[in-house]
Amino acid sequence: MFRPWLNNIDLNKRILEIGPLAWPNVKKEQTKNVFYADVRSTDDVKEYYKNDKSVPQDKIVDIDYVIGGGGGIIHL
């Protein structure tokens, strides 16, 4: 396996994945307990990468939490 540490993740516990872009380590299909955070909202991530052909737009995951520049977290 490419990421052997993933075998040790307890999918029954809450998981916060930071910066998943289009390739999350833990997918929402695997557990309802995974949440995604980034410094940009989903729309902003898609806009930022819209001209980058190496990032498939249809695979960019929805961001649950935006980590704000002021040190706070904004729930979407």
mmCIF file of the C-alpha atoms, coordinates in Angstrom:
data_MODEL
# 
_entry.id   MODEL 
# 
loop_
_atom_site.group_PDB 
_atom_site.id 
_atom_site.type_symbol 
_atom_site.label_atom_id 
_atom_site.label_alt_id 
_atom_site.label_comp_id 
_atom_site.label_asym_id 
_atom_site.label_entity_id 
_atom_site.label_seq_id 
_atom_site.pdbx_PDB_ins_code 
_atom_site.Cartn_x 
_atom_site.Cartn_y 
_atom_site.Cartn_z 
_atom_site.occupancy 
_atom_site.B_iso_or_equiv 
_atom_site.pdbx_formal_charge 
_atom_site.auth_seq_id 
_atom_site.auth_comp_id 
_atom_site.auth_asym_id 
_atom_site.auth_atom_id 
_atom_site.pdbx_PDB_model_num 
ATOM 1  C CA . MET A 1 1  ? 0.000   0.000  0.000   1.00 0.00 ? 1  MET A CA 1 
ATOM 2  C CA . PHE A 1 2  ? 1.227   3.487  -0.859  1.00 0.00 ? 2  PHE A CA 1 
ATOM 3  C CA . ARG A 1 3  ? 0.213   4.989  2.507   1.00 0.00 ? 3  ARG A CA 1 
ATOM 4  C CA . PRO A 1 4  ? 0.479   2.216  5.090   1.00 0.00 ? 4  PRO A CA 1 
ATOM 5  C CA . TRP A 1 5  ? -0.468  4.528  8.003   1.00 0.00 ? 5  TRP A CA 1 
ATOM 6  C CA . LEU A 1 6  ? -4.011  4.665  6.607   1.00 0.00 ? 6  LEU A CA 1 
ATOM 7  C CA . ASN A 1 7  ? -4.511  1.119  7.915   1.00 0.00 ? 7  ASN A CA 1 
ATOM 8  C CA . ASN A 1 8  ? -4.278  2.529  11.455  1.00 0.00 ? 8  ASN A CA 1 
ATOM 9  C CA . ILE A 1 9  ? -7.033  5.140  11.093  1.00 0.00 ? 9  ILE A CA 1 
ATOM 10 C CA . ASP A 1 10 ? -10.127 4.393  13.148  1.00 0.00 ? 10 ASP A CA 1 
ATOM 11 C CA . LEU A 1 11 ? -12.994 5.287  10.803  1.00 0.00 ? 11 LEU A CA 1 
ATOM 12 C CA . ASN A 1 12 ? -15.374 5.327  13.776  1.00 0.00 ? 12 ASN A CA 1 
ATOM 13 C CA . LYS A 1 13 ? -13.665 8.431  15.185  1.00 0.00 ? 13 LYS A CA 1 
ATOM 14 C CA . ARG A 1 14 ? -13.902 11.954 13.796  1.00 0.00 ? 14 ARG A CA 1 
ATOM 15 C CA . ILE A 1 15 ? -11.221 12.686 11.202  1.00 0.00 ? 15 ILE A CA 1 
ATOM 16 C CA . LEU A 1 16 ? -10.079 16.108 9.997   1.00 0.00 ? 16 LEU A CA 1 
ATOM 17 C CA . GLU A 1 17 ? -8.126  16.014 6.768   1.00 0.00 ? 17 GLU A CA 1 
ATOM 18 C CA . ILE A 1 18 ? -6.375  19.236 5.814   1.00 0.00 ? 18 ILE A CA 1 
ATOM 19 C CA . GLY A 1 19 ? -5.873  20.157 2.162   1.00 0.00 ? 19 GLY A CA 1 
ATOM 20 C CA . PRO A 1 20 ? -7.362  17.099 0.448   1.00 0.00 ? 20 PRO A CA 1 
ATOM 21 C CA . LEU A 1 21 ? -7.803  18.852 -2.932  1.00 0.00 ? 21 LEU A CA 1 
ATOM 22 C CA . ALA A 1 22 ? -8.857  16.066 -5.351  1.00 0.00 ? 22 ALA A CA 1 
ATOM 23 C CA . TRP A 1 23 ? -7.110  13.174 -3.591  1.00 0.00 ? 23 TRP A CA 1 
ATOM 24 C CA . PRO A 1 24 ? -8.320  12.761 -0.004  1.00 0.00 ? 24 PRO A CA 1 
ATOM 25 C CA . ASN A 1 25 ? -6.697  10.048 2.089   1.00 0.00 ? 25 ASN A CA 1 
ATOM 26 C CA . VAL A 1 26 ? -10.041 9.173  3.647   1.00 0.00 ? 26 VAL A CA 1 
ATOM 27 C CA . LYS A 1 27 ? -13.078 9.476  1.411   1.00 0.00 ? 27 LYS A CA 1 
ATOM 28 C CA . LYS A 1 28 ? -16.593 10.440 2.482   1.00 0.00 ? 28 LYS A CA 1 
ATOM 29 C CA . GLU A 1 29 ? -17.766 7.140  0.969   1.00 0.00 ? 29 GLU A CA 1 
ATOM 30 C CA . GLN A 1 30 ? -15.664 5.321  3.592   1.00 0.00 ? 30 GLN A CA 1 
ATOM 31 C CA . THR A 1 31 ? -17.083 7.080  6.649   1.00 0.00 ? 31 THR A CA 1 
ATOM 32 C CA . LYS A 1 32 ? -19.430 9.862  7.653   1.00 0.00 ? 32 LYS A CA 1 
ATOM 33 C CA . ASN A 1 33 ? -16.805 10.885 10.220  1.00 0.00 ? 33 ASN A CA 1 
ATOM 34 C CA . VAL A 1 34 ? -14.351 12.558 7.842   1.00 0.00 ? 34 VAL A CA 1 
ATOM 35 C CA . PHE A 1 35 ? -14.291 16.320 7.395   1.00 0.00 ? 35 PHE A CA 1 
ATOM 36 C CA . TYR A 1 36 ? -12.133 18.377 5.054   1.00 0.00 ? 36 TYR A CA 1 
ATOM 37 C CA . ALA A 1 37 ? -10.420 21.677 5.837   1.00 0.00 ? 37 ALA A CA 1 
ATOM 38 C CA . ASP A 1 38 ? -8.495  24.092 3.644   1.00 0.00 ? 38 ASP A CA 1 
ATOM 39 C CA . VAL A 1 39 ? -7.475  27.740 3.565   1.00 0.00 ? 39 VAL A CA 1 
ATOM 40 C CA . ARG A 1 40 ? -9.958  28.202 0.710   1.00 0.00 ? 40 ARG A CA 1 
ATOM 41 C CA . SER A 1 41 ? -13.624 27.347 0.287   1.00 0.00 ? 41 SER A CA 1 
ATOM 42 C CA . THR A 1 42 ? -14.658 24.721 -2.258  1.00 0.00 ? 42 THR A CA 1 
ATOM 43 C CA . ASP A 1 43 ? -15.499 27.394 -4.834  1.00 0.00 ? 43 ASP A CA 1 
ATOM 44 C CA . ASP A 1 44 ? -12.205 29.197 -4.207  1.00 0.00 ? 44 ASP A CA 1 
ATOM 45 C CA . VAL A 1 45 ? -10.222 25.959 -4.546  1.00 0.00 ? 45 VAL A CA 1 
ATOM 46 C CA . LYS A 1 46 ? -11.925 25.211 -7.854  1.00 0.00 ? 46 LYS A CA 1 
ATOM 47 C CA . GLU A 1 47 ? -11.263 28.742 -9.082  1.00 0.00 ? 47 GLU A CA 1 
ATOM 48 C CA . TYR A 1 48 ? -7.614  28.587 -7.986  1.00 0.00 ? 48 TYR A CA 1 
ATOM 49 C CA . TYR A 1 49 ? -7.010  25.330 -9.882  1.00 0.00 ? 49 TYR A CA 1 
ATOM 50 C CA . LYS A 1 50 ? -9.310  25.922 -12.864 1.00 0.00 ? 50 LYS A CA 1 
ATOM 51 C CA . ASN A 1 51 ? -6.425  26.241 -15.345 1.00 0.00 ? 51 ASN A CA 1 
ATOM 52 C CA . ASP A 1 52 ? -4.275  23.507 -13.795 1.00 0.00 ? 52 ASP A CA 1 
ATOM 53 C CA . LYS A 1 53 ? -4.816  20.435 -15.982 1.00 0.00 ? 53 LYS A CA 1 
ATOM 54 C CA . SER A 1 54 ? -3.135  18.192 -13.397 1.00 0.00 ? 54 SER A CA 1 
ATOM 55 C CA . VAL A 1 55 ? -6.035  18.747 -10.975 1.00 0.00 ? 55 VAL A CA 1 
ATOM 56 C CA . PRO A 1 56 ? -9.318  17.180 -12.122 1.00 0.00 ? 56 PRO A CA 1 
ATOM 57 C CA . GLN A 1 57 ? -12.061 19.705 -11.311 1.00 0.00 ? 57 GLN A CA 1 
ATOM 58 C CA . ASP A 1 58 ? -14.698 17.011 -10.905 1.00 0.00 ? 58 ASP A CA 1 
ATOM 59 C CA . LYS A 1 59 ? -12.610 15.274 -8.221  1.00 0.00 ? 59 LYS A CA 1 
ATOM 60 C CA . ILE A 1 60 ? -12.057 18.316 -5.982  1.00 0.00 ? 60 ILE A CA 1 
ATOM 61 C CA . VAL A 1 61 ? -13.770 17.509 -2.687  1.00 0.00 ? 61 VAL A CA 1 
ATOM 62 C CA . ASP A 1 62 ? -16.178 19.784 -0.851  1.00 0.00 ? 62 ASP A CA 1 
ATOM 63 C CA . ILE A 1 63 ? -14.480 21.677 1.950   1.00 0.00 ? 63 ILE A CA 1 
ATOM 64 C CA . ASP A 1 64 ? -16.278 21.472 5.309   1.00 0.00 ? 64 ASP A CA 1 
ATOM 65 C CA . TYR A 1 65 ? -14.115 23.961 7.214   1.00 0.00 ? 65 TYR A CA 1 
ATOM 66 C CA . VAL A 1 66 ? -12.228 26.990 5.968   1.00 0.00 ? 66 VAL A CA 1 
ATOM 67 C CA . ILE A 1 67 ? -9.197  27.771 8.067   1.00 0.00 ? 67 ILE A CA 1 
ATOM 68 C CA . GLY A 1 68 ? -9.155  31.558 8.309   1.00 0.00 ? 68 GLY A CA 1 
ATOM 69 C CA . GLY A 1 69 ? -6.121  33.800 8.181   1.00 0.00 ? 69 GLY A CA 1 
ATOM 70 C CA . GLY A 1 70 ? -7.083  35.269 11.553  1.00 0.00 ? 70 GLY A CA 1 
ATOM 71 C CA . GLY A 1 71 ? -6.519  31.942 13.263  1.00 0.00 ? 71 GLY A CA 1 
ATOM 72 C CA . GLY A 1 72 ? -10.218 31.117 13.410  1.00 0.00 ? 72 GLY A CA 1 
ATOM 73 C CA . ILE A 1 73 ? -12.160 28.363 11.732  1.00 0.00 ? 73 ILE A CA 1 
ATOM 74 C CA . ILE A 1 74 ? -15.335 29.137 9.838   1.00 0.00 ? 74 ILE A CA 1 
ATOM 75 C CA . HIS A 1 75 ? -17.876 26.339 9.485   1.00 0.00 ? 75 HIS A CA 1 
ATOM 76 C CA . LEU A 1 76 ? -19.592 26.250 6.080   1.00 0.00 ? 76 LEU A CA 1 
# 
